[in-house]
Amino acid sequence: MPQSNPTAARYVAPQPLSLAQGRLAALSWGRSDAPVWLALHGWLDNAASFSRLAPLLVEARDIRIVALDFRGHGHSSHAPEGTDYALWDYCHDVLDAMQSLGLEQAKVLAHSMGAAVACLLAAALPERVERLTLIDGLGALNTPAEETADQLRKGLTAYRRRSSRTPRYPDLESAVAARVAGGVTPLDSLTATPLVERNTQATADGHIQMRTDSRLLKPSLVRFTPEQVRSLLAAIDAPVLLIEGEGGILGQRAWAVAARQAVKDLTRQVVNGGHHLHLELQAVEQVAMVINRHWGDVDE
C-alpha cells in the first residue's frame, strides 16, 4: 500500500459531479478510472461529510470515492411537493447514482442515516452491494408496532402545516454556530464547517441561506418496527465493517447491541471520537487506518 501523508491529503479538492440527469449532486476524489467506493452521508449533512476522510483513503488505496448529496441535501434537488422523505426513498438515490456511474455492484462507505440506507439496500438487493463500511450507524430508526398510529399522526400533522421559512444568517460563521448549537449530536465548529459550507448559499442581499429542504425536519410518517430492522440486518450477506466513536450513538445501548448481533458478518471497531468521527480532525486518521487495515491492500 502506498505511504500516505495525512496532513497533505486532507485538503485535496474534490471534483463536483452531476448524476441522475442532474437530480443528484456529488463530490468525487481520486482518478476517474479507479475502483469506486460510493459514500453516503447522514441526516442534514451532505457529501462534504467525507471531505477529510476521502483524501486519506484515495491516497492510500488508489481508489475513487464518490460521495452523494441525498435528495433535499447539499446541492441535490429537493423532493417534489406533496412527497415525503422516507428512508427507503434514498435507496433510489443510490441506485440512480450507480446507474449514472455504470456500477452493477458497489463498495459502500456510509455514515449515520447513510448507513441505514446502505443496510436497507444490502438487505433488499444483496447482489448490488459488495461490502459495507459503516461509520457510527447501523440499521434504521424504528418505532414499536404499538406506536405506529401515533407516529403517523405526528407525521400527518406536521406535513399539513406550512413549511417554515428557510433559515438565513448574516454570515457563514453564524450559520456554523447555529448548526453547532442545534445539532442532534454534539459537534464543534471545525467539524461542522465543511457541512455548513456545502449546505448554504449566498443571497442577493449578502446573507447566507440554507440549501437543505426544511421538510427534512418533519417527523417520518412511518418507521420500521424494531423486529423489522433486525430482520433486515439479518438479511445482509455482504461483509460489514462497523466503526463506532466512543462518544457516538451506538455503544452498549440495547438496540445497538441487538442490531450488531443480527448481522451475519460484522467486524466492530471502536475509536476515540464522536458521532462525526470521520470528519473530526482528531479522529479521521484513525478511522482511515482502521479501514485500510481491515480491507487490505487491494481494491479490484
PyMOL commands that set and color helices and strands:
alter all, ss='L'
color gray80, all
select helices_A, chain A and resi 6-9+47-50+53-61+89-101+113-124+126-128+145-160+172-182+189-198+214-217+226-234+254-262+284-295
alter helices_A, ss='H'
color red, helices_A
select strands_A, chain A and resi 15-19+24-29+36-40+64-68+106-111+129-135+168-169+200-202+208-210+240-245+266-271
alter strands_A, ss='S'
color yellow, strands_A
deselect
rebuild
show_as cartoon
